[in-house]
């Protein structure tokens, strides 16, 4: 499946009551639990993702090397277009494949496109840090916790490179 991700500038996001906004555009209505997380956590990375004709806004805050809190909301296409009109924003394009291992765990394998072509990252969601899983034979280097390999860091790197030109 094709995925396009745009990373919003978190400092431009504002909560009005329990509504998350960007330059007056309503992005999401936060539940009590979501509002508490948003208010108490720091280091949020916020992305607007186009995925199979759907738009999804997600916010992720790392808790430690391999754990994060992630909040997610559906976004209407017209709202996504209004947000992107405020950009440009750092972005990545990729194709995602899902692969199920012998242990029944699903791996999300992202093959990047454009300037990042040739980079392939695989990720598995675990219920706990110490959960046991089978490492596929095709899996390469472990990059968990290496911030420079996050999608947002890769997108920002491309933006800095383009601005330097």
C-alpha positions as CSV (number, residue, x, y, z in Angstrom):
1,X,0.0,0.0,0.0
2,X,1.2,3.5,-0.8
3,X,1.8,5.9,2.0
4,X,2.6,9.6,2.0
5,X,3.5,11.2,5.4
6,X,3.8,14.9,6.1
7,X,5.3,16.0,9.4
8,X,3.6,19.1,10.9
9,X,5.4,21.6,13.1
10,X,4.2,20.7,16.5
11,X,4.9,24.2,17.8
12,X,2.1,25.5,15.5
13,X,-0.5,23.1,17.1
14,X,-2.8,24.6,19.7
15,X,-5.5,23.1,22.0
16,X,-8.6,25.1,22.4
17,X,-10.5,23.3,25.1
18,X,-10.0,19.7,24.0
19,X,-9.8,20.5,20.3
20,X,-6.5,20.3,18.6
21,X,-6.1,23.1,16.0
22,X,-3.5,24.3,13.4
23,X,-3.9,28.0,12.3
24,X,-7.6,27.9,13.1
25,X,-8.2,24.5,11.3
26,X,-9.8,21.9,13.6
27,X,-7.7,18.8,13.5
28,X,-9.2,16.6,16.2
29,X,-11.5,16.5,19.2
30,X,-9.5,14.9,22.0
31,X,-11.0,12.5,24.5
32,X,-10.2,13.1,28.1
33,X,-7.5,10.5,28.0
34,X,-6.0,11.9,24.8
35,X,-6.1,15.4,26.2
36,X,-4.3,14.3,29.3
37,X,-1.6,12.6,27.3
38,X,-1.2,15.6,25.0
39,X,-0.9,18.0,27.9
40,X,1.4,15.9,30.1
41,X,3.8,14.4,27.5
42,X,6.5,16.2,25.5
43,X,8.5,15.5,22.3
44,X,5.5,14.9,20.1
45,X,5.9,14.1,16.4
46,X,2.8,14.8,14.5
47,X,2.1,13.5,11.0
48,X,-0.6,13.7,8.4
49,X,-0.7,10.4,6.5
50,X,-2.4,9.6,3.2
51,X,-3.1,5.9,3.2
52,X,-5.4,4.0,0.8
53,X,-7.5,7.1,0.0
54,X,-7.8,7.9,3.8
55,X,-6.2,10.7,5.7
56,X,-5.0,10.0,9.3
57,X,-3.5,12.5,11.8
58,X,-1.3,10.9,14.4
59,X,0.8,12.2,17.2
60,X,3.6,10.1,18.8
61,X,5.6,10.8,21.9
62,X,8.5,8.5,22.7
63,X,8.5,7.2,26.3
64,X,11.8,5.3,26.1
65,X,14.0,3.6,23.5
66,X,11.3,1.2,22.2
67,X,8.0,2.5,23.6
68,X,5.8,5.4,22.5
69,X,2.3,6.7,23.1
70,X,0.5,7.2,19.8
71,X,-2.8,9.1,19.3
72,X,-4.7,8.8,16.0
73,X,-7.7,10.5,14.3
74,X,-9.3,10.2,10.9
75,X,-9.2,13.5,8.9
76,X,-11.5,14.5,6.0
77,X,-9.8,15.0,2.7
78,X,-10.8,18.7,2.6
79,X,-9.2,19.3,6.0
80,X,-6.0,17.5,4.9
81,X,-5.9,19.7,1.8
82,X,-6.3,22.8,4.0
83,X,-3.5,21.7,6.3
84,X,-1.1,20.9,3.4
85,X,-1.9,24.3,1.9
86,X,-0.1,25.8,5.0
87,X,3.1,23.9,4.1
88,X,5.3,22.7,2.7
89,X,6.0,20.2,5.4
90,X,8.8,17.6,5.6
91,X,7.5,14.4,4.0
92,X,8.3,10.9,3.0
93,X,6.7,8.5,0.4
94,X,6.9,4.8,0.9
95,X,5.2,1.5,0.1
96,X,4.2,-0.7,3.0
97,X,4.2,-4.5,2.9
98,X,3.0,-6.7,5.8
99,X,4.7,-9.9,6.5
100,X,3.6,-12.5,9.1
101,X,6.4,-14.5,10.7
102,X,6.3,-18.1,11.8
103,X,5.5,-16.9,15.3
104,X,2.3,-15.1,14.0
105,X,3.7,-11.6,14.6
106,X,3.1,-9.1,11.8
107,X,6.0,-7.1,10.5
108,X,5.4,-3.8,8.6
109,X,8.1,-3.4,6.0
110,X,8.4,0.1,4.5
111,X,10.2,0.6,1.2
112,X,11.0,4.3,0.7
113,X,10.6,6.1,-2.6
114,X,12.1,9.2,-4.2
115,X,15.3,10.5,-2.7
116,X,15.1,7.8,0.0
117,X,14.8,5.0,-2.5
118,X,16.8,2.0,-1.4
119,X,16.0,2.4,2.3
120,X,13.9,-0.4,3.7
121,X,12.8,-0.4,7.3
122,X,10.9,-3.2,9.2
123,X,9.0,-2.8,12.4
124,X,7.1,-5.1,14.7
125,X,4.6,-4.0,17.3
126,X,5.1,-5.8,20.6
127,X,2.9,-5.8,23.7
128,X,5.9,-5.3,26.0
129,X,9.6,-4.5,25.9
130,X,10.5,-8.0,26.9
131,X,8.1,-9.9,24.6
132,X,9.8,-12.8,22.8
133,X,9.6,-12.9,19.0
134,X,11.4,-14.7,16.2
135,X,13.8,-12.6,14.2
136,X,13.3,-13.3,10.5
137,X,16.4,-14.4,8.5
138,X,16.0,-11.4,6.2
139,X,16.1,-8.8,9.0
140,X,19.2,-6.6,8.9
141,X,20.6,-4.2,11.6
142,X,18.7,-3.3,14.7
143,X,17.9,0.4,14.8
144,X,15.4,0.6,17.6
145,X,15.9,3.8,19.5
146,X,18.1,5.4,16.9
147,X,16.3,8.7,16.4
148,X,18.1,9.4,13.1
149,X,16.3,6.5,11.4
150,X,12.8,7.6,12.4
151,X,10.5,8.6,9.5
152,X,10.3,12.2,10.8
153,X,14.1,12.5,11.0
154,X,14.4,11.2,7.4
155,X,11.8,13.6,6.2
156,X,13.5,16.5,8.1
157,X,16.9,15.5,6.6
158,X,15.4,15.8,3.1
159,X,13.9,19.2,3.9
160,X,17.3,20.5,5.3
161,X,19.1,19.2,2.2
162,X,16.6,20.8,-0.2
163,X,16.8,24.2,1.7
164,X,20.6,24.1,1.4
165,X,20.4,23.9,-2.4
